[in-house]
Amino acid sequence: MSVEFQAFWEAVIGILLLVGAAVLVVTNNQKEVREIYVFAAVLVLESLPFLSAVAIAILENSRVNAFSFWRHAGVRTLELIGLRPVAMPTVVSSSQPVASEIHREASDRGGFGLVRAGEESPLTGGAGRQIRAVSTAHLRLCRY
């Protein structure tokens, strides 16, 4: 199985441009023509996009491109600095229902999922208070 480097031809063009610039600088020793140095600098400048494509292709296949590498590097750095304890915390799963479970319970009740008196709301998981009907006479007594 052969694996081809994705930016092979970009590497070839970039290296040829750098070699051309080096040849221009070396052969311009006797004449000292400034324009040849400017042209050599332009060749180096033109080689940068090709060489950056090569660098990106190298980094794309490396371990540095993985999200887990940077996450573990951040955790390790915080542990070394002392901002985070060395032991990893355990993740506790929440028992909150997903949307499909809520819609199923609402359809079982035959309405819009309103909680009746004495029933527990599926969204609160037993931690919330129940909503109950209050008479208008009681509301008149509770003036702000």
The 8 nearest C-alpha neighbors of each residue, nearest first, counted from 0:
[[1, 2, 3, 4, 5, 60, 7, 6],
 [2, 0, 3, 4, 5, 7, 6, 60],
 [1, 3, 0, 4, 5, 7, 60, 6],
 [2, 4, 5, 1, 7, 6, 0, 8],
 [3, 5, 7, 6, 2, 56, 57, 8],
 [6, 4, 7, 3, 56, 53, 8, 9],
 [5, 7, 9, 53, 4, 8, 10, 56],
 [8, 6, 10, 9, 4, 5, 11, 53],
 [7, 9, 11, 10, 6, 12, 5, 13],
 [10, 8, 49, 12, 6, 11, 7, 13],
 [9, 11, 13, 7, 8, 12, 53, 14],
 [10, 12, 8, 14, 9, 13, 15, 7],
 [13, 11, 15, 9, 14, 10, 16, 8],
 [14, 12, 46, 10, 49, 16, 15, 11],
 [13, 15, 17, 11, 16, 12, 18, 10],
 [16, 14, 18, 12, 17, 13, 19, 11],
 [17, 15, 19, 13, 14, 18, 46, 42],
 [18, 16, 14, 20, 19, 15, 43, 21],
 [17, 19, 15, 21, 20, 16, 14, 22],
 [20, 18, 16, 22, 17, 21, 15, 23],
 [19, 21, 39, 17, 23, 18, 22, 42],
 [20, 22, 18, 24, 23, 19, 25, 17],
 [21, 23, 19, 25, 20, 24, 26, 18],
 [24, 22, 20, 26, 21, 25, 27, 39],
 [23, 25, 21, 27, 22, 26, 20, 36],
 [26, 24, 22, 27, 23, 28, 21, 20],
 [25, 27, 23, 28, 24, 22, 29, 30],
 [26, 28, 24, 30, 25, 31, 29, 23],
 [29, 27, 26, 31, 30, 25, 24, 32],
 [30, 28, 27, 31, 26, 32, 25, 24],
 [29, 31, 27, 32, 28, 26, 33, 35],
 [32, 30, 27, 28, 29, 33, 35, 36],
 [31, 33, 34, 30, 35, 27, 36, 28],
 [34, 32, 36, 35, 31, 37, 38, 27],
 [33, 35, 37, 36, 32, 38, 39, 31],
 [34, 36, 38, 37, 33, 32, 39, 23],
 [37, 35, 39, 33, 34, 38, 40, 24],
 [36, 38, 34, 40, 35, 39, 41, 33],
 [37, 39, 41, 35, 40, 36, 34, 42],
 [40, 38, 20, 36, 42, 41, 37, 35],
 [41, 39, 37, 43, 38, 42, 44, 36],
 [42, 40, 44, 38, 39, 43, 45, 37],
 [43, 41, 45, 39, 44, 40, 16, 20],
 [44, 42, 40, 46, 41, 45, 17, 39],
 [43, 45, 41, 42, 46, 47, 40, 48],
 [44, 46, 42, 43, 47, 41, 48, 16],
 [45, 47, 13, 43, 44, 49, 16, 48],
 [46, 48, 50, 49, 44, 45, 51, 43],
 [49, 47, 51, 50, 46, 52, 45, 13],
 [50, 48, 9, 52, 13, 51, 47, 46],
 [49, 51, 53, 47, 52, 48, 13, 10],
 [50, 52, 54, 48, 53, 49, 47, 55],
 [53, 51, 55, 49, 50, 54, 56, 48],
 [52, 54, 50, 56, 51, 6, 55, 10],
 [55, 53, 51, 57, 52, 56, 58, 50],
 [54, 56, 58, 52, 57, 53, 59, 51],
 [57, 55, 59, 53, 54, 58, 52, 6],
 [56, 58, 54, 55, 59, 60, 53, 61],
 [59, 57, 61, 55, 60, 56, 54, 64],
 [60, 58, 56, 57, 61, 64, 55, 63],
 [61, 59, 58, 57, 56, 62, 64, 63],
 [62, 60, 58, 63, 59, 64, 57, 65],
 [61, 63, 64, 65, 68, 60, 58, 59],
 [62, 64, 61, 65, 68, 58, 69, 59],
 [63, 65, 62, 59, 61, 58, 66, 60],
 [66, 64, 68, 67, 63, 62, 69, 61],
 [67, 65, 68, 69, 70, 64, 63, 71],
 [66, 68, 70, 65, 69, 71, 72, 64],
 [69, 67, 71, 66, 65, 70, 72, 63],
 [70, 68, 72, 71, 67, 66, 73, 65],
 [69, 71, 67, 73, 72, 68, 74, 66],
 [70, 72, 74, 73, 68, 69, 75, 67],
 [71, 73, 69, 75, 70, 74, 68, 76],
 [74, 72, 76, 70, 71, 75, 69, 77],
 [73, 75, 71, 77, 76, 72, 78, 70],
 [74, 76, 78, 72, 73, 77, 71, 79],
 [77, 75, 73, 79, 78, 74, 72, 80],
 [76, 78, 80, 74, 82, 83, 79, 75],
 [79, 77, 83, 75, 81, 76, 80, 85],
 [80, 78, 76, 81, 77, 75, 82, 83],
 [81, 79, 77, 78, 82, 76, 83, 75],
 [80, 82, 78, 79, 83, 77, 84, 85],
 [83, 81, 77, 80, 78, 84, 79, 76],
 [82, 84, 78, 77, 81, 85, 74, 80],
 [85, 83, 86, 78, 82, 81, 87, 77],
 [84, 86, 78, 87, 83, 81, 75, 79],
 [87, 85, 84, 88, 83, 78, 89, 74],
 [86, 88, 85, 89, 84, 83, 90, 74],
 [89, 87, 86, 90, 84, 91, 85, 83],
 [88, 90, 91, 87, 86, 92, 85, 93],
 [89, 91, 92, 88, 87, 93, 86, 94],
 [92, 90, 89, 93, 88, 94, 95, 87],
 [91, 93, 90, 94, 95, 89, 96, 88],
 [92, 94, 95, 91, 96, 90, 124, 97],
 [93, 95, 96, 92, 124, 97, 91, 122],
 [94, 96, 93, 97, 122, 124, 123, 121],
 [97, 95, 100, 94, 98, 101, 122, 121],
 [96, 98, 100, 99, 95, 101, 102, 94],
 [99, 97, 101, 100, 102, 96, 103, 95],
 [98, 100, 102, 101, 97, 103, 96, 104],
 [101, 99, 103, 98, 102, 97, 96, 104],
 [100, 102, 98, 104, 103, 99, 105, 97],
 [103, 101, 105, 99, 104, 100, 106, 98],
 [102, 104, 100, 106, 101, 105, 99, 107],
 [105, 103, 107, 101, 106, 102, 100, 108],
 [106, 104, 112, 102, 108, 107, 103, 111],
 [105, 107, 109, 103, 108, 104, 102, 110],
 [108, 106, 104, 105, 109, 103, 110, 112],
 [109, 107, 105, 106, 110, 104, 112, 111],
 [108, 110, 106, 107, 105, 111, 112, 104],
 [111, 109, 112, 108, 105, 106, 113, 107],
 [110, 112, 113, 105, 109, 106, 108, 102],
 [111, 113, 105, 110, 114, 108, 104, 106],
 [114, 112, 111, 115, 110, 105, 108, 120],
 [113, 115, 118, 120, 112, 116, 119, 130],
 [114, 116, 118, 117, 113, 131, 119, 130],
 [115, 117, 118, 131, 114, 130, 129, 132],
 [116, 118, 115, 119, 129, 114, 131, 130],
 [119, 117, 115, 116, 114, 120, 129, 121],
 [118, 120, 121, 125, 117, 129, 114, 124],
 [119, 121, 122, 123, 114, 118, 124, 129],
 [122, 120, 124, 123, 119, 101, 96, 125],
 [123, 121, 120, 124, 95, 96, 101, 125],
 [124, 122, 127, 126, 125, 121, 120, 95],
 [123, 125, 126, 121, 122, 95, 120, 127],
 [126, 124, 123, 127, 119, 120, 121, 128],
 [125, 127, 123, 124, 128, 122, 120, 119],
 [128, 126, 123, 125, 129, 124, 120, 122],
 [129, 127, 130, 126, 125, 123, 119, 120],
 [128, 130, 131, 127, 119, 120, 116, 118],
 [131, 129, 128, 132, 114, 116, 115, 120],
 [132, 130, 129, 116, 133, 115, 114, 117],
 [131, 133, 134, 130, 116, 135, 115, 129],
 [134, 132, 131, 135, 137, 138, 136, 130],
 [133, 135, 136, 137, 132, 138, 139, 131],
 [134, 136, 138, 137, 139, 133, 140, 132],
 [137, 135, 139, 134, 138, 140, 133, 141],
 [136, 138, 140, 135, 134, 139, 141, 133],
 [139, 137, 135, 141, 140, 136, 134, 142],
 [140, 138, 136, 137, 141, 142, 135, 134],
 [139, 141, 137, 138, 142, 136, 135, 143],
 [142, 140, 138, 139, 143, 137, 136, 135],
 [143, 141, 140, 139, 138, 137, 136, 135],
 [142, 141, 140, 139, 138, 137, 136, 135]]
